[in-house]
């Protein structure tokens, strides 16, 4: 089972995404931004990082890379694609997912272990979770505030396409938590991740690939992203 | 060529025929006698380009002219035992040590103090960028960064100007580079007002056979400049900015600060690693302080000695730059390689793949001259060694500071101490909320500690721990430490205390300490009192390393950290690197499992000079710092490493600032699991009262949490070395509190609330 991991100039978590694929039992395949080939992979991960320095807008330049010219139609045709952090930003810039990412509302980079709730356990990347599962995986970003207009948000909610939501700590009970009472980047409706209508394209800001090995991350909660897609590819 | 262009260039020929042309050596930072020496070396006046090169390379920052005579102690104190693990020592871009299984690790800590005061974001960002390039230039893949930051008083307005920018700069650059930030320090002390310290560390890994060195050899080999174009930023950064004291007018030297582009550096890292893997690089040098002046002269001086450069081939960001500016520019994200002609095509193919601009700007020649041409006119013709290595050396006057006797006599014995449990409770809360001991996650939460997926421990644990080999789990632990209050009271002891603490922190996580790097931050070397402090600190580190059997691999000296005639406290920062066979066995600082026994290793005396309690409770600094016994630190280290290897302890935490009380509070807060503690037996054994046991800062101590089944083995381990150990409590979850029997109970929620609110209240008010 071959899972492609794209490296753009400035990609940072490509090595980690490949490791997560391997840990889950898949075969990672490196894809290069400048090649217009997907090398016959069964699914693709767009990893985190600062592609092209995030200059102009996060993901705005990567969206025009040669590899995207083949990835976009493949995703529209049903190829499972996961965009993590910068990858999510690229998916939004490519219009494979709706909405956009802007700077965190507190204007600083934030790195923390983040609790999320699984809101859709039927996508290609989430089928090993149960609806309502609460997971803890790293969050690390500067431009992680998910925004969209109200009708788009309503449509996402209505169609069950919000895949992950930030769990917000109770402000009165956790006075020492900087993010008690609010989500960690100001995302509208606490949205951490979404899917397309077909459920093959998923984007999220937090990093499941950093939570797949005992001792090197806050949990093993991220592994099911990768086991899910391996099964969905088998079943497809 | 046009006559106009020629008119603007001062050639070697011109210099020979116009000896009396006035030259701006003083403005460039050279002293009168240094200028005279340049004329003597060349047998004529220097050209303006030569003058620029000498001025930056002979600056304090680049030449170590005031510190050199003292730094020699590091090599004089290095024994064969210490050398055994050292693959590359002092003098290269960074030292390299052998961590076993064919792996080499390089690490170094470097200051970027002055630029960070002038322009906090770019100063700190390029501090990270510079040290990472040093690591790259050894042939290594950078695998982490750390940063030790020191600011003025937390409530001083300038701290509010400087800190957010510096933190954002460290994060902005390191995060975008994809390097986990795994530790460091944040210290507030009014002595750093106007002179904040930014000490950045980077660590890299490589196979031993992949080590690269900075030298240009092989006549006919090409000198390739690659990476970013050269611009007008950072001109005179090393000479004018880093090698002078700030005056009372404050920051006015903005153009001397470099501007960083972390994206360009990330691409450069990957490009360099691809070049190394293809074996197309003979010699490699990063461009940092003194820019091209440094790269040309050091590569040539370290190699065969001759180099010819066509400077007009260097790609420029600004075509109006003058030749001397091009030679002095400290534009970031540039590297220089020496490449055999037969490998050049492959070299260029790799740089092309990474969209990195690469230009052949020169070649290695026979002979002993560094010749730089501009449009075919010779503008530099110097012996490279005279620029890079034979700069002036000063044996500056030293004098023990006049104030030191009075300071040391002002012992903290007379300060009122808390007399009951309520007083001890209040003292602990005050310490845990104090700027230097409070929770730093408002800052560390702005740094990516997860990227690369090899971080086994990061702040606030005692040291950062990284997996190096993904198959075996072999890895390293690193800690940086310095308590400059101790060093102010006694710089020799203060330096050894910094070494002892960093050593202890590394051993606490279970790693065997292997080597150190240091960053020596002091005031003006022209002040005999500062020079004395410097010499004492260097002696302390050199002799301490000999006792511990670990070598100094390199480091950095930052002088002129003073405003007017007020210097910072001596701040000899020490970074210790240790090795672990499998980082999965590392020991974290917080306990988790109720029922485990808590042991205190080491003994406690009444030692409050320079302590956190005297600062927080009384604003006092005086007396003598705690005694340091490095033999005992070595024994404690061996116990902690063995305990980790044998899986005897669940948690271990070093005792330092704030003593036992703060260590217990931190170990409880780490996972939100409390403890019940009895002090009486140890008080009786050591002959101290509860206050002293809780808050004294005696060295050579740690606490460990031990499963009942392992207690006998731990006791046997300590007894075999005659090392004091005592069961002082038990991990306990039910009450959710730190309960010091007979003295006080502190609910963890209350503790956490005061501990975590200090920084957000000041820097991110809601």
Interface residues (C-beta under 8 A of the other chain):
Chain A: X9 X10 X12 X13 X15 X16 X19 X34 X48 X49 X50 X52 X53 X54 X55 X106 X108 X109 X110 X111 X112 X138 X140 X142 X175 X176 X178 X207 X209 X210 X213 X214 X215 X216 X217
Chain B: X168 X171 X172 X175 X176 X177 X178 X261 X262 X263 X264 X266 X267 X353 X354 X355 X441 X442 X444 X445 X446 X447 X448 X449 X450 X451 X452 X453 X454 X455 X456 X467 X470 X583 X584 X752 X753 X755 X756 X757 X760 X764
